[in-house]
Amino acid sequence: MTAKQDLIPAVSWNGVEAILMGMANTPDKRLMVGHLVEGTRKQAPFLTPEGVMTELFYLATALLDQDFNPSFTGTNSSGASSSSSA
């Protein structure tokens, strides 16, 4: 049995989104947060708890990366690149 002090506190998906929103330091990063959390939430049933945490850490790392500056200006609403091929 796992000792209570060995567990991390429970957090809701809304809580995760709020935490990540606080890490997003640009408007475009803030636009991404909800989509990224929703995608992770949908995949969570298929991942181990450690896998979910890993995904969340990846999101946090991307949001804190000062060199990562996504831009949604000039893109179409589907998010598909005009240079991509199927």
C-alpha positions as CSV (number, residue, x, y, z in Angstrom):
1,M,0.0,0.0,0.0
2,T,1.2,3.5,-0.9
3,A,1.7,5.9,2.0
4,K,-0.4,9.0,1.7
5,Q,2.7,11.3,1.8
6,D,4.1,9.4,-1.2
7,L,1.2,10.7,-3.5
8,I,1.0,14.0,-5.2
9,P,-2.2,16.0,-4.6
10,A,-5.1,15.4,-6.9
11,V,-5.8,18.2,-9.4
12,S,-8.7,18.6,-11.8
13,W,-8.3,19.1,-15.5
14,N,-9.5,22.7,-15.0
15,G,-6.8,23.1,-12.4
16,V,-4.2,21.8,-14.8
17,E,-5.4,24.2,-17.5
18,A,-5.2,27.2,-15.0
19,I,-1.7,26.2,-14.0
20,L,-0.6,26.0,-17.6
21,M,-2.4,29.2,-18.5
22,G,-0.2,30.9,-15.8
23,M,2.9,29.6,-17.6
24,A,1.9,30.8,-21.0
25,N,3.7,34.1,-21.5
26,T,2.3,35.1,-24.9
27,P,-1.2,35.5,-26.2
28,D,-0.7,32.7,-28.8
29,K,0.6,30.3,-26.1
30,R,-2.5,31.1,-24.0
31,L,-4.7,30.3,-27.1
32,M,-3.0,26.8,-27.2
33,V,-3.5,25.8,-23.6
34,G,-7.1,24.7,-23.8
35,H,-6.5,22.7,-26.9
36,L,-3.4,21.0,-25.5
37,V,-5.1,20.1,-22.2
38,E,-8.2,18.8,-24.0
39,G,-6.0,16.6,-26.2
40,T,-4.1,15.3,-23.2
41,R,-7.4,14.7,-21.3
42,K,-8.8,12.6,-24.2
43,Q,-5.6,10.5,-24.3
44,A,-5.4,10.0,-20.5
45,P,-7.5,6.8,-20.3
46,F,-5.0,5.1,-22.6
47,L,-1.9,6.2,-20.6
48,T,-0.5,5.2,-17.3
49,P,-0.6,7.9,-14.6
50,E,3.1,8.4,-15.2
51,G,2.4,8.8,-19.0
52,V,-0.2,11.5,-18.2
53,M,2.3,13.4,-16.0
54,T,5.0,13.1,-18.7
55,E,2.6,14.6,-21.3
56,L,1.8,17.5,-18.9
57,F,5.5,18.1,-18.2
58,Y,6.0,18.2,-22.0
59,L,3.3,20.9,-22.3
60,A,4.8,22.9,-19.4
61,T,8.2,22.7,-21.0
62,A,6.9,24.0,-24.4
63,L,5.0,26.8,-22.7
64,L,8.1,27.9,-20.7
65,D,10.4,27.7,-23.7
66,Q,11.3,31.3,-24.5
67,D,12.4,30.4,-28.0
68,F,9.0,28.7,-28.8
69,N,6.9,31.5,-30.2
70,P,3.9,30.0,-32.1
71,S,1.9,32.4,-34.2
72,F,-1.7,31.9,-35.3
73,T,-1.7,35.0,-37.6
74,G,-2.0,34.2,-41.2
75,T,-3.0,30.6,-40.7
76,N,-6.3,29.2,-41.8
77,S,-8.9,28.0,-39.3
78,S,-8.1,24.3,-39.8
79,G,-4.5,24.8,-38.7
80,A,-3.3,22.8,-41.8
81,S,-0.3,24.0,-43.6
82,S,-0.7,24.9,-47.2
83,S,2.6,23.2,-48.0
84,S,1.6,19.8,-46.4
85,S,0.8,16.9,-48.6
86,A,-1.5,14.0,-47.8
